[in-house]
Amino acid sequence: VAKGARVISIAPGRVVSVKDVSGFGRMIILQHGDYYSVYAKMNNVIVSVGNRVEKNTVLGSVDSTENKLHFELWKDKVRLDANKWIEE
């Protein structure tokens, strides 16, 4: 991932958390029904808790000090293989 690249939502949902987490920097959690997507190592977050987003909504950008995005996908309390959900 290029430094400063835009981070977009994988599906429609609602922003349930935006916070700083040690080791992960800025983190956003979106709820998509029973699913949750987690985006971390971000900066320039442009969404707030309670916002509704559509698929491909820009959430912010990748941290300019790193060149990677941390992404997780959960269903209820089970972590899923996020690679199956990421479009090339």
C-alpha positions as CSV (number, residue, x, y, z in Angstrom):
1,V,0.0,0.0,0.0
2,A,1.4,3.4,-0.9
3,K,2.0,5.9,1.9
4,G,-1.0,8.2,2.1
5,A,-3.2,5.9,-0.1
6,R,-7.0,6.3,0.5
7,V,-8.7,3.8,2.7
8,I,-12.2,2.8,1.6
9,S,-15.0,0.8,3.2
10,I,-15.4,-2.7,1.9
11,A,-19.2,-2.6,2.4
12,P,-22.1,-0.4,3.5
13,G,-22.1,0.1,7.3
14,R,-21.9,2.3,10.3
15,V,-18.9,3.7,12.1
16,V,-18.9,2.4,15.6
17,S,-15.4,3.4,16.8
18,V,-12.6,5.8,15.9
19,K,-9.7,5.8,18.3
20,D,-6.0,5.7,18.8
21,V,-4.7,2.2,19.8
22,S,-1.1,1.6,20.9
23,G,0.8,-0.2,18.2
24,F,-2.0,0.4,15.6
25,G,-2.3,4.2,15.5
26,R,-5.6,5.5,14.4
27,M,-8.2,2.7,14.1
28,I,-11.7,2.7,12.6
29,I,-14.3,0.0,13.2
30,L,-17.3,-0.3,11.0
31,Q,-20.4,-2.5,11.7
32,H,-22.0,-4.2,8.8
33,G,-24.9,-6.1,10.4
34,D,-23.3,-9.1,12.2
35,Y,-19.9,-8.3,10.6
36,Y,-17.2,-5.8,11.6
37,S,-14.4,-4.4,9.6
38,V,-11.3,-3.0,11.3
39,Y,-8.9,-0.5,9.6
40,A,-5.8,0.6,11.5
41,K,-2.4,2.4,10.9
42,M,-4.3,5.3,9.5
43,N,-4.2,9.1,9.5
44,N,-6.4,11.8,8.2
45,V,-9.6,9.9,9.3
46,I,-12.6,11.7,7.8
47,V,-15.4,9.8,9.4
48,S,-16.9,10.0,12.9
49,V,-18.7,7.6,15.2
50,G,-22.3,7.2,14.0
51,N,-21.6,8.0,10.4
52,R,-23.2,5.7,7.8
53,V,-21.0,4.7,4.9
54,E,-21.5,3.0,1.6
55,K,-19.2,0.6,-0.1
56,N,-16.1,2.4,-1.4
57,T,-16.6,5.4,1.0
58,V,-13.3,7.1,1.7
59,L,-12.6,6.7,5.4
60,G,-9.2,8.4,5.5
61,S,-5.6,7.5,4.4
62,V,-2.8,5.2,5.2
63,D,-0.4,6.5,7.9
64,S,2.2,8.6,6.1
65,T,5.0,7.1,8.3
66,E,4.3,3.5,7.2
67,N,3.3,1.8,3.9
68,K,0.8,-0.7,5.2
69,L,-2.8,-0.8,6.3
70,H,-3.9,-3.2,9.1
71,F,-7.2,-4.7,8.1
72,E,-9.4,-7.3,9.9
73,L,-12.8,-8.7,9.3
74,W,-15.0,-10.3,12.1
75,K,-18.3,-12.0,12.2
76,D,-19.7,-11.7,15.8
77,K,-16.5,-12.6,17.8
78,V,-14.9,-14.8,15.1
79,R,-12.0,-13.4,13.0
80,L,-12.4,-14.2,9.3
81,D,-9.9,-14.5,6.5
82,A,-9.9,-10.9,5.3
83,N,-8.1,-11.7,2.1
84,K,-11.3,-13.3,0.7
85,W,-13.0,-9.9,1.0
86,I,-10.4,-7.6,-0.5
87,E,-10.8,-6.6,-4.1
88,E,-7.6,-6.4,-6.2
